[in-house]
Amino acid sequence: MTYDIKLADRLRAYLAEIPDLEVEEKKMFNVLNFMVNGKTCVCVSGENLMCRFDPKMQEEIAEKNGYETMLMKGKEYKGYCYINPEGIQTKMDFEYFVNLCLDFNKTAKASKKSNLKRM
């Protein structure tokens, strides 16, 4: 898996400054997933942030600098996007997108746990 270590460190440092967050990092699906309070919140995918946000904000977020549509099986995946390095160069822009993810995380549903037993 290749992801931007500097971006991961930047995200790690920002999240560490926020009190009362339970953050867990998981390497999965070729991304470094930052789970907050047991739910996928924001990921580092290559040199991009992969954001999870309120799908109702899709059109508004799509207008932001650095936005890239997230596609799954050729279809737009609502409530998720990539933000390329151009969109997170400044501290203000970086914090905007991370806070967007954190805000949605408060109301987002956690993924269902798999019934498969681990060996």
N, CA, C and O atoms as CSV, one atom per row, in Angstrom:
chain,resi,resn,atom,element,x,y,z
A,1,MET,N,N,0.851,-1.174,0.000
A,1,MET,CA,C,0.000,0.000,0.000
A,1,MET,C,C,0.893,1.232,0.000
A,1,MET,O,O,1.853,1.327,0.765
A,2,THR,N,N,0.560,2.155,-0.861
A,2,THR,CA,C,1.305,3.407,-0.884
A,2,THR,C,C,0.368,4.554,-0.544
A,2,THR,O,O,-0.674,4.742,-1.171
A,3,TYR,N,N,0.762,5.305,0.452
A,3,TYR,CA,C,0.023,6.514,0.805
A,3,TYR,C,C,1.047,7.537,1.270
A,3,TYR,O,O,2.143,7.183,1.705
A,4,ASP,N,N,0.688,8.780,1.177
A,4,ASP,CA,C,1.568,9.886,1.520
A,4,ASP,C,C,1.785,9.928,3.034
A,4,ASP,O,O,0.880,10.275,3.792
A,5,ILE,N,N,2.983,9.573,3.457
A,5,ILE,CA,C,3.298,9.513,4.881
A,5,ILE,C,C,3.218,10.896,5.523
A,5,ILE,O,O,2.771,11.024,6.663
A,6,LYS,N,N,3.645,11.923,4.804
A,6,LYS,CA,C,3.582,13.288,5.356
A,6,LYS,C,C,2.133,13.721,5.570
A,6,LYS,O,O,1.815,14.374,6.564
A,7,LEU,N,N,1.261,13.357,4.635
A,7,LEU,CA,C,-0.155,13.682,4.795
A,7,LEU,C,C,-0.747,12.905,5.970
A,7,LEU,O,O,-1.530,13.453,6.746
A,8,ALA,N,N,-0.377,11.637,6.104
A,8,ALA,CA,C,-0.853,10.835,7.234
A,8,ALA,C,C,-0.384,11.440,8.555
A,8,ALA,O,O,-1.152,11.505,9.515
A,9,ASP,N,N,0.875,11.885,8.608
A,9,ASP,CA,C,1.391,12.514,9.824
A,9,ASP,C,C,0.678,13.827,10.121
A,9,ASP,O,O,0.402,14.141,11.279
A,10,ARG,N,N,0.382,14.585,9.085
A,10,ARG,CA,C,-0.346,15.851,9.237
A,10,ARG,C,C,-1.735,15.596,9.814
A,10,ARG,O,O,-2.181,16.307,10.715
A,11,LEU,N,N,-2.407,14.588,9.296
A,11,LEU,CA,C,-3.741,14.225,9.770
A,11,LEU,C,C,-3.681,13.696,11.200
A,11,LEU,O,O,-4.498,14.067,12.042
A,12,ARG,N,N,-2.719,12.838,11.464
A,12,ARG,CA,C,-2.510,12.270,12.798
A,12,ARG,C,C,-2.319,13.391,13.838
A,12,ARG,O,O,-2.932,13.374,14.906
A,13,ALA,N,N,-1.463,14.353,13.503
A,13,ALA,CA,C,-1.180,15.461,14.417
A,13,ALA,C,C,-2.428,16.307,14.663
A,13,ALA,O,O,-2.691,16.712,15.795
A,14,TYR,N,N,-3.187,16.571,13.620
A,14,TYR,CA,C,-4.397,17.386,13.772
A,14,TYR,C,C,-5.416,16.673,14.656
A,14,TYR,O,O,-5.982,17.278,15.567
A,15,LEU,N,N,-5.650,15.402,14.394
A,15,LEU,CA,C,-6.629,14.645,15.177
A,15,LEU,C,C,-6.199,14.517,16.640
A,15,LEU,O,O,-7.043,14.508,17.535
A,16,ALA,N,N,-4.897,14.418,16.881
A,16,ALA,CA,C,-4.386,14.263,18.246
A,16,ALA,C,C,-4.657,15.508,19.091
A,16,ALA,O,O,-4.696,15.416,20.318
A,17,GLU,N,N,-4.843,16.653,18.466
A,17,GLU,CA,C,-5.094,17.901,19.185
A,17,GLU,C,C,-6.546,18.050,19.637
A,17,GLU,O,O,-6.862,18.934,20.433
A,18,ILE,N,N,-7.418,17.197,19.136
A,18,ILE,CA,C,-8.849,17.316,19.439
A,18,ILE,C,C,-9.182,16.412,20.625
A,18,ILE,O,O,-8.986,15.199,20.552
A,19,PRO,N,N,-9.684,16.993,21.715
A,19,PRO,CA,C,-9.980,16.176,22.901
A,19,PRO,C,C,-11.152,15.220,22.671
A,19,PRO,O,O,-12.042,15.471,21.859
A,20,ASP,N,N,-11.116,14.141,23.403
A,20,ASP,CA,C,-12.211,13.163,23.456
A,20,ASP,C,C,-12.485,12.438,22.145
A,20,ASP,O,O,-13.606,11.985,21.916
A,21,LEU,N,N,-11.476,12.320,21.282
A,21,LEU,CA,C,-11.629,11.518,20.063
A,21,LEU,C,C,-10.947,10.187,20.275
A,21,LEU,O,O,-9.803,10.123,20.724
A,22,GLU,N,N,-11.650,9.143,19.952
A,22,GLU,CA,C,-11.051,7.812,19.963
A,22,GLU,C,C,-10.678,7.510,18.514
A,22,GLU,O,O,-11.545,7.213,17.692
A,23,VAL,N,N,-9.385,7.588,18.205
A,23,VAL,CA,C,-8.910,7.420,16.836
A,23,VAL,C,C,-8.166,6.101,16.712
A,23,VAL,O,O,-7.298,5.781,17.524
A,24,GLU,N,N,-8.516,5.349,15.693
A,24,GLU,CA,C,-7.842,4.094,15.386
A,24,GLU,C,C,-7.466,4.119,13.905
A,24,GLU,O,O,-8.282,4.474,13.055
A,25,GLU,N,N,-6.246,3.746,13.614
A,25,GLU,CA,C,-5.781,3.691,12.229
A,25,GLU,C,C,-5.845,2.250,11.737
A,25,GLU,O,O,-5.431,1.321,12.431
A,26,LYS,N,N,-6.368,2.085,10.536
A,26,LYS,CA,C,-6.437,0.758,9.923
A,26,LYS,C,C,-5.998,0.858,8.472
A,26,LYS,O,O,-6.468,1.716,7.725
A,27,LYS,N,N,-5.106,-0.014,8.089
A,27,LYS,CA,C,-4.709,-0.099,6.690
A,27,LYS,C,C,-5.674,-1.064,6.018
A,27,LYS,O,O,-5.753,-2.238,6.380
A,28,MET,N,N,-6.407,-0.551,5.033
A,28,MET,CA,C,-7.388,-1.388,4.342
A,28,MET,C,C,-7.735,-0.789,2.985
A,28,MET,O,O,-7.726,0.429,2.808
A,29,PHE,N,N,-8.038,-1.657,2.037
A,29,PHE,CA,C,-8.449,-1.222,0.698
A,29,PHE,C,C,-7.491,-0.190,0.108
A,29,PHE,O,O,-7.930,0.774,-0.520
A,30,ASN,N,N,-6.209,-0.379,0.301
A,30,ASN,CA,C,-5.174,0.511,-0.233
A,30,ASN,C,C,-5.242,1.937,0.296
A,30,ASN,O,O,-4.792,2.870,-0.369
A,31,VAL,N,N,-5.802,2.108,1.487
A,31,VAL,CA,C,-5.830,3.418,2.136
A,31,VAL,C,C,-5.432,3.256,3.602
A,31,VAL,O,O,-5.462,2.152,4.147
A,32,LEU,N,N,-5.065,4.353,4.220
A,32,LEU,CA,C,-4.892,4.390,5.664
A,32,LEU,C,C,-6.146,5.051,6.211
A,32,LEU,O,O,-6.355,6.253,6.046
A,33,ASN,N,N,-6.967,4.257,6.859
A,33,ASN,CA,C,-8.274,4.674,7.344
A,33,ASN,C,C,-8.144,5.186,8.776
A,33,ASN,O,O,-7.656,4.473,9.652
A,34,PHE,N,N,-8.576,6.411,9.010
A,34,PHE,CA,C,-8.627,6.959,10.360
A,34,PHE,C,C,-10.063,6.814,10.836
A,34,PHE,O,O,-10.959,7.545,10.413
A,35,MET,N,N,-10.255,5.855,11.723
A,35,MET,CA,C,-11.580,5.614,12.283
A,35,MET,C,C,-11.701,6.455,13.552
A,35,MET,O,O,-10.808,6.460,14.400
A,36,VAL,N,N,-12.816,7.159,13.664
A,36,VAL,CA,C,-13.068,7.997,14.832
A,36,VAL,C,C,-14.305,7.450,15.527
A,36,VAL,O,O,-15.373,7.320,14.928
A,37,ASN,N,N,-14.136,7.135,16.794
A,37,ASN,CA,C,-15.231,6.578,17.598
A,37,ASN,C,C,-15.860,5.361,16.914
A,37,ASN,O,O,-17.080,5.195,16.911
A,38,GLY,N,N,-15.006,4.520,16.337
A,38,GLY,CA,C,-15.440,3.255,15.750
A,38,GLY,C,C,-16.008,3.343,14.347
A,38,GLY,O,O,-16.518,2.352,13.826
A,39,LYS,N,N,-15.927,4.532,13.716
A,39,LYS,CA,C,-16.501,4.705,12.377
A,39,LYS,C,C,-15.470,5.304,11.423
A,39,LYS,O,O,-14.662,6.146,11.816
A,40,THR,N,N,-15.508,4.860,10.161
A,40,THR,CA,C,-14.642,5.473,9.159
A,40,THR,C,C,-14.943,6.957,9.110
A,40,THR,O,O,-16.099,7.370,9.011
A,41,CYS,N,N,-13.874,7.763,9.181
A,41,CYS,CA,C,-14.054,9.214,9.191
A,41,CYS,C,C,-13.340,9.849,8.004
A,41,CYS,O,O,-13.972,10.511,7.180
A,42,VAL,N,N,-12.042,9.652,7.915
A,42,VAL,CA,C,-11.236,10.247,6.858
A,42,VAL,C,C,-10.073,9.299,6.591
A,42,VAL,O,O,-9.595,8.620,7.500
A,43,CYS,N,N,-9.622,9.257,5.341
A,43,CYS,CA,C,-8.552,8.341,4.963
A,43,CYS,C,C,-7.480,9.072,4.171
A,43,CYS,O,O,-7.713,10.143,3.610
A,44,VAL,N,N,-6.308,8.470,4.140
A,44,VAL,CA,C,-5.252,8.926,3.251
A,44,VAL,C,C,-5.142,7.876,2.159
A,44,VAL,O,O,-4.859,6.709,2.429
A,45,SER,N,N,-5.366,8.300,0.932
A,45,SER,CA,C,-5.337,7.416,-0.225
A,45,SER,C,C,-4.348,7.994,-1.231
A,45,SER,O,O,-4.639,8.980,-1.908
A,46,GLY,N,N,-3.184,7.373,-1.321
A,46,GLY,CA,C,-2.140,7.941,-2.160
A,46,GLY,C,C,-1.758,9.294,-1.599
A,46,GLY,O,O,-1.376,9.402,-0.434
A,47,GLU,N,N,-1.860,10.335,-2.426
A,47,GLU,CA,C,-1.562,11.693,-1.957
A,47,GLU,C,C,-2.830,12.495,-1.666
A,47,GLU,O,O,-2.769,13.704,-1.445
A,48,ASN,N,N,-3.967,11.819,-1.667
A,48,ASN,CA,C,-5.266,12.469,-1.462
A,48,ASN,C,C,-5.849,12.170,-0.096
A,48,ASN,O,O,-5.541,11.149,0.519
A,49,LEU,N,N,-6.704,13.084,0.375
A,49,LEU,CA,C,-7.590,12.775,1.493
A,49,LEU,C,C,-8.827,12.129,0.891
A,49,LEU,O,O,-9.332,12.586,-0.134
A,50,MET,N,N,-9.307,11.091,1.509
A,50,MET,CA,C,-10.585,10.526,1.126
A,50,MET,C,C,-11.541,10.907,2.250
A,50,MET,O,O,-11.372,10.479,3.392
A,51,CYS,N,N,-12.534,11.703,1.922
A,51,CYS,CA,C,-13.434,12.264,2.922
A,51,CYS,C,C,-14.781,11.558,2.932
A,51,CYS,O,O,-15.319,11.188,1.888
A,52,ARG,N,N,-15.313,11.380,4.144
A,52,ARG,CA,C,-16.674,10.885,4.332
A,52,ARG,C,C,-17.461,12.033,4.945
A,52,ARG,O,O,-17.112,12.537,6.013
A,53,PHE,N,N,-18.521,12.441,4.268
A,53,PHE,CA,C,-19.283,13.616,4.697
A,53,PHE,C,C,-20.767,13.386,4.453
A,53,PHE,O,O,-21.159,12.389,3.846
A,54,ASP,N,N,-21.574,14.297,4.921
A,54,ASP,CA,C,-23.019,14.208,4.757
A,54,ASP,C,C,-23.364,14.245,3.261
A,54,ASP,O,O,-23.065,15.229,2.585
A,55,PRO,N,N,-23.990,13.183,2.743
A,55,PRO,CA,C,-24.325,13.145,1.311
A,55,PRO,C,C,-25.187,14.319,0.852
A,55,PRO,O,O,-25.196,14.647,-0.335
A,56,LYS,N,N,-25.908,14.951,1.767
A,56,LYS,CA,C,-26.729,16.111,1.416
A,56,LYS,C,C,-25.863,17.289,0.969
A,56,LYS,O,O,-26.360,18.227,0.346
A,57,MET,N,N,-24.570,17.238,1.287
A,57,MET,CA,C,-23.655,18.333,0.949
A,57,MET,C,C,-22.875,18.063,-0.342
A,57,MET,O,O,-21.962,18.815,-0.683
A,58,GLN,N,N,-23.229,17.002,-1.055
A,58,GLN,CA,C,-22.471,16.568,-2.225
A,58,GLN,C,C,-22.237,17.699,-3.236
A,58,GLN,O,O,-21.102,17.924,-3.656
A,59,GLU,N,N,-23.284,18.397,-3.620
A,59,GLU,CA,C,-23.145,19.450,-4.635
A,59,GLU,C,C,-22.253,20.587,-4.141
A,59,GLU,O,O,-21.429,21.108,-4.892
A,60,GLU,N,N,-22.421,20.963,-2.886
A,60,GLU,CA,C,-21.610,22.044,-2.312
A,60,GLU,C,C,-20.132,21.648,-2.265
A,60,GLU,O,O,-19.265,22.448,-2.616
A,61,ILE,N,N,-19.849,20.438,-1.840
A,61,ILE,CA,C,-18.463,19.962,-1.725
A,61,ILE,C,C,-17.841,19.819,-3.112
A,61,ILE,O,O,-16.652,20.084,-3.287
A,62,ALA,N,N,-18.628,19.407,-4.087
A,62,ALA,CA,C,-18.124,19.210,-5.452
A,62,ALA,C,C,-17.587,20.501,-6.064
A,62,ALA,O,O,-16.814,20.458,-7.021
A,63,GLU,N,N,-17.989,21.641,-5.523
A,63,GLU,CA,C,-17.519,22.938,-6.022
A,63,GLU,C,C,-16.172,23.351,-5.426
A,63,GLU,O,O,-15.563,24.320,-5.879
A,64,LYS,N,N,-15.711,22.623,-4.419
A,64,LYS,CA,C,-14.483,22.999,-3.709
A,64,LYS,C,C,-13.240,22.664,-4.533
A,64,LYS,O,O,-13.227,21.713,-5.314
A,65,ASN,N,N,-12.217,23.457,-4.341
A,65,ASN,CA,C,-10.928,23.244,-4.991
A,65,ASN,C,C,-10.342,21.901,-4.556
A,65,ASN,O,O,-10.318,21.595,-3.364
A,66,GLY,N,N,-9.876,21.111,-5.496
A,66,GLY,CA,C,-9.250,19.832,-5.200
A,66,GLY,C,C,-10.199,18.650,-5.182
A,66,GLY,O,O,-9.756,17.509,-5.054
A,67,TYR,N,N,-11.495,18.898,-5.307
A,67,TYR,CA,C,-12.501,17.829,-5.256
A,67,TYR,C,C,-12.345,16.857,-6.417
A,67,TYR,O,O,-12.165,17.261,-7.566
A,68,GLU,N,N,-12.416,15.583,-6.099
A,68,GLU,CA,C,-12.462,14.536,-7.115
A,68,GLU,C,C,-13.563,13.559,-6.724
A,68,GLU,O,O,-13.637,13.115,-5.579
A,69,THR,N,N,-14.400,13.236,-7.671
A,69,THR,CA,C,-15.500,12.318,-7.440
A,69,THR,C,C,-14.971,10.941,-7.076
A,69,THR,O,O,-13.991,10.473,-7.655
A,70,MET,N,N,-15.618,10.294,-6.119
A,70,MET,CA,C,-15.289,8.915,-5.785
A,70,MET,C,C,-16.256,8.025,-6.546
A,70,MET,O,O,-17.474,8.148,-6.412
A,71,LEU,N,N,-15.701,7.137,-7.337
A,71,LEU,CA,C,-16.509,6.224,-8.131
A,71,LEU,C,C,-16.354,4.798,-7.626
A,71,LEU,O,O,-15.258,4.371,-7.263
A,72,MET,N,N,-17.458,4.071,-7.605
A,72,MET,CA,C,-17.445,2.642,-7.300
A,72,MET,C,C,-18.276,1.967,-8.370
A,72,MET,O,O,-19.450,2.283,-8.566
A,73,LYS,N,N,-17.643,1.032,-9.058
A,73,LYS,CA,C,-18.303,0.312,-10.150
A,73,LYS,C,C,-18.896,1.288,-11.165
A,73,LYS,O,O,-19.980,1.061,-11.702
A,74,GLY,N,N,-18.168,2.376,-11.420
A,74,GLY,CA,C,-18.567,3.341,-12.424
A,74,GLY,C,C,-19.621,4.351,-11.994
A,74,GLY,O,O,-20.039,5.184,-12.799
A,75,LYS,N,N,-20.056,4.292,-10.745
A,75,LYS,CA,C,-21.084,5.214,-10.269
A,75,LYS,C,C,-20.523,6.095,-9.160
A,75,LYS,O,O,-19.675,5.673,-8.374
A,76,GLU,N,N,-21.021,7.334,-9.117
A,76,GLU,CA,C,-20.603,8.267,-8.083
A,76,GLU,C,C,-21.042,7.744,-6.718
A,76,GLU,O,O,-22.192,7.341,-6.540
A,77,TYR,N,N,-20.135,7.754,-5.774
A,77,TYR,CA,C,-20.399,7.280,-4.425
A,77,TYR,C,C,-20.698,8.497,-3.546
A,77,TYR,O,O,-19.784,9.204,-3.122
A,78,LYS,N,N,-21.968,8.731,-3.281
A,78,LYS,CA,C,-22.417,9.914,-2.539
A,78,LYS,C,C,-21.909,9.881,-1.099
A,78,LYS,O,O,-21.905,8.838,-0.444
A,79,GLY,N,N,-21.483,11.047,-0.630
A,79,GLY,CA,C,-21.016,11.162,0.738
A,79,GLY,C,C,-19.537,10.840,0.909
A,79,GLY,O,O,-19.018,10.830,2.025
A,80,TYR,N,N,-18.872,10.579,-0.198
A,80,TYR,CA,C,-17.434,10.306,-0.183
A,80,TYR,C,C,-16.802,11.044,-1.354
A,80,TYR,O,O,-17.422,11.211,-2.404
A,81,CYS,N,N,-15.566,11.484,-1.165
A,81,CYS,CA,C,-14.831,12.103,-2.259
A,81,CYS,C,C,-13.344,12.049,-1.947
A,81,CYS,O,O,-12.929,11.738,-0.830
A,82,TYR,N,N,-12.572,12.357,-2.951
A,82,TYR,CA,C,-11.138,12.548,-2.772
A,82,TYR,C,C,-10.871,14.042,-2.859
A,82,TYR,O,O,-11.509,14.759,-3.630
A,83,ILE,N,N,-9.926,14.496,-2.063
A,83,ILE,CA,C,-9.446,15.867,-2.163
A,83,ILE,C,C,-7.963,15.768,-2.493
A,83,ILE,O,O,-7.170,15.257,-1.703
A,84,ASN,N,N,-7.602,16.264,-3.670
A,84,ASN,CA,C,-6.214,16.145,-4.101
A,84,ASN,C,C,-5.350,17.187,-3.384
A,84,ASN,O,O,-5.884,18.087,-2.735
A,85,PRO,N,N,-4.023,17.075,-3.494
A,85,PRO,CA,C,-3.128,17.975,-2.757
A,85,PRO,C,C,-3.399,19.458,-2.976
A,85,PRO,O,O,-3.193,20.265,-2.070
A,86,GLU,N,N,-3.855,19.821,-4.158
A,86,GLU,CA,C,-4.163,21.226,-4.453
A,86,GLU,C,C,-5.235,21.770,-3.509
A,86,GLU,O,O,-5.209,22.948,-3.150
A,87,GLY,N,N,-6.170,20.922,-3.111
A,87,GLY,CA,C,-7.290,21.346,-2.274
A,87,GLY,C,C,-6.989,21.412,-0.789
A,87,GLY,O,O,-7.807,21.907,-0.013
A,88,ILE,N,N,-5.817,20.916,-0.381
A,88,ILE,CA,C,-5.489,20.898,1.055
A,88,ILE,C,C,-4.117,21.500,1.343
A,88,ILE,O,O,-3.492,21.179,2.353
A,89,GLN,N,N,-3.657,22.367,0.459
A,89,GLN,CA,C,-2.349,22.998,0.653
A,89,GLN,C,C,-2.316,23.890,1.880
A,89,GLN,O,O,-1.358,23.851,2.653
A,90,THR,N,N,-3.348,24.689,2.064
A,90,THR,CA,C,-3.347,25.609,3.196
A,90,THR,C,C,-3.896,24.918,4.442
A,90,THR,O,O,-4.667,23.962,4.356
A,91,LYS,N,N,-3.485,25.416,5.582
A,91,LYS,CA,C,-3.966,24.889,6.862
A,91,LYS,C,C,-5.482,25.038,6.945
A,91,LYS,O,O,-6.174,24.132,7.407
A,92,MET,N,N,-5.994,26.183,6.497
A,92,MET,CA,C,-7.430,26.440,6.550
A,92,MET,C,C,-8.215,25.429,5.698
A,92,MET,O,O,-9.236,24.905,6.144
A,93,ASP,N,N,-7.745,25.159,4.489
A,93,ASP,CA,C,-8.440,24.198,3.618
A,93,ASP,C,C,-8.354,22.784,4.188
A,93,ASP,O,O,-9.346,22.055,4.201
A,94,PHE,N,N,-7.171,22.398,4.659
A,94,PHE,CA,C,-6.991,21.073,5.253
A,94,PHE,C,C,-7.961,20.888,6.424
A,94,PHE,O,O,-8.664,19.881,6.506
A,95,GLU,N,N,-7.988,21.868,7.322
A,95,GLU,CA,C,-8.858,21.774,8.490
A,95,GLU,C,C,-10.331,21.781,8.107
A,95,GLU,O,O,-11.135,21.117,8.761
A,96,TYR,N,N,-10.702,22.510,7.070
A,96,TYR,CA,C,-12.088,22.518,6.599
A,96,TYR,C,C,-12.541,21.094,6.264
A,96,TYR,O,O,-13.591,20.644,6.720
A,97,PHE,N,N,-11.738,20.396,5.463
A,97,PHE,CA,C,-12.144,19.057,5.031
A,97,PHE,C,C,-12.121,18.044,6.171
A,97,PHE,O,O,-13.011,17.198,6.265
A,98,VAL,N,N,-11.124,18.121,7.030
A,98,VAL,CA,C,-11.084,17.196,8.167
A,98,VAL,C,C,-12.257,17.468,9.103
A,98,VAL,O,O,-12.890,16.529,9.584
A,99,ASN,N,N,-12.552,18.723,9.364
A,99,ASN,CA,C,-13.688,19.067,10.228
A,99,ASN,C,C,-15.016,18.660,9.602
A,99,ASN,O,O,-15.943,18.275,10.314
A,100,LEU,N,N,-15.117,18.742,8.294
A,100,LEU,CA,C,-16.301,18.276,7.585
A,100,LEU,C,C,-16.537,16.795,7.887
A,100,LEU,O,O,-17.662,16.375,8.157
A,101,CYS,N,N,-15.473,16.025,7.836
A,101,CYS,CA,C,-15.556,14.594,8.128
A,101,CYS,C,C,-15.893,14.344,9.596
A,101,CYS,O,O,-16.720,13.487,9.909
A,102,LEU,N,N,-15.259,15.084,10.484
A,102,LEU,CA,C,-15.527,14.924,11.918
A,102,LEU,C,C,-16.966,15.288,12.265
A,102,LEU,O,O,-17.595,14.622,13.087
A,103,ASP,N,N,-17.487,16.335,11.645
A,103,ASP,CA,C,-18.879,16.730,11.902
A,103,ASP,C,C,-19.845,15.623,11.489
A,103,ASP,O,O,-20.784,15.313,12.221
A,104,PHE,N,N,-19.618,15.029,10.323
A,104,PHE,CA,C,-20.507,13.958,9.869
A,104,PHE,C,C,-20.338,12.714,10.726
A,104,PHE,O,O,-21.298,11.976,10.946
A,105,ASN,N,N,-19.125,12.477,11.211
A,105,ASN,CA,C,-18.857,11.282,12.014
A,105,ASN,C,C,-19.747,11.216,13.252
A,105,ASN,O,O,-20.068,10.127,13.728
A,106,LYS,N,N,-20.141,12.357,13.769
A,106,LYS,CA,C,-20.985,12.397,14.977
A,106,LYS,C,C,-22.336,11.728,14.754
A,106,LYS,O,O,-22.911,11.158,15.681
A,107,THR,N,N,-22.846,11.798,13.520
A,107,THR,CA,C,-24.171,11.234,13.227
A,107,THR,C,C,-24.123,10.041,12.277
A,107,THR,O,O,-25.142,9.384,12.059
A,108,ALA,N,N,-22.957,9.754,11.715
A,108,ALA,CA,C,-22.826,8.655,10.757
A,108,ALA,C,C,-23.055,7.310,11.438
A,108,ALA,O,O,-22.755,7.128,12.618
A,109,LYS,N,N,-23.578,6.402,10.682
A,109,LYS,CA,C,-23.776,5.047,11.185
A,109,LYS,C,C,-22.486,4.261,11.017
A,109,LYS,O,O,-21.772,4.413,10.026
A,110,ALA,N,N,-22.205,3.429,11.989
A,110,ALA,CA,C,-21.040,2.549,11.903
A,110,ALA,C,C,-21.364,1.406,10.942
A,110,ALA,O,O,-22.519,1.004,10.796
A,111,SER,N,N,-20.331,0.899,10.298
A,111,SER,CA,C,-20.521,-0.262,9.416
A,111,SER,C,C,-20.954,-1.450,10.251
A,111,SER,O,O,-20.591,-1.576,11.421
A,112,LYS,N,N,-21.733,-2.314,9.634
A,112,LYS,CA,C,-22.160,-3.530,10.316
A,112,LYS,C,C,-20.952,-4.441,10.503
A,112,LYS,O,O,-20.102,-4.561,9.621
A,113,LYS,N,N,-20.897,-5.064,11.641
A,113,LYS,CA,C,-19.817,-6.004,11.932
A,113,LYS,C,C,-20.047,-7.284,11.151
A,113,LYS,O,O,-21.173,-7.761,11.014
A,114,SER,N,N,-18.962,-7.820,10.648
A,114,SER,CA,C,-19.027,-9.062,9.883
A,114,SER,C,C,-19.300,-10.221,10.832
A,114,SER,O,O,-18.822,-10.230,11.966
A,115,ASN,N,N,-20.071,-11.201,10.361
A,115,ASN,CA,C,-20.334,-12.396,11.133
A,115,ASN,C,C,-19.267,-13.457,10.943
A,115,ASN,O,O,-19.323,-14.522,11.557
A,116,LEU,N,N,-18.295,-13.164,10.091
A,116,LEU,CA,C,-17.226,-14.121,9.842
A,116,LEU,C,C,-16.323,-14.191,11.057
A,116,LEU,O,O,-15.972,-13.172,11.651
A,117,LYS,N,N,-15.958,-15.399,11.414
A,117,LYS,CA,C,-15.049,-15.568,12.535
A,117,LYS,C,C,-13.621,-15.423,12.030
A,117,LYS,O,O,-13.267,-15.934,10.968
A,118,ARG,N,N,-12.822,-14.730,12.797
A,118,ARG,CA,C,-11.418,-14.562,12.449
A,118,ARG,C,C,-10.643,-15.746,12.994
A,118,ARG,O,O,-10.918,-16.258,14.079
A,119,MET,N,N,-9.676,-16.159,12.212
A,119,MET,CA,C,-8.830,-17.284,12.648
A,119,MET,C,C,-7.494,-16.786,13.106
A,119,MET,O,O,-6.645,-17.581,13.510
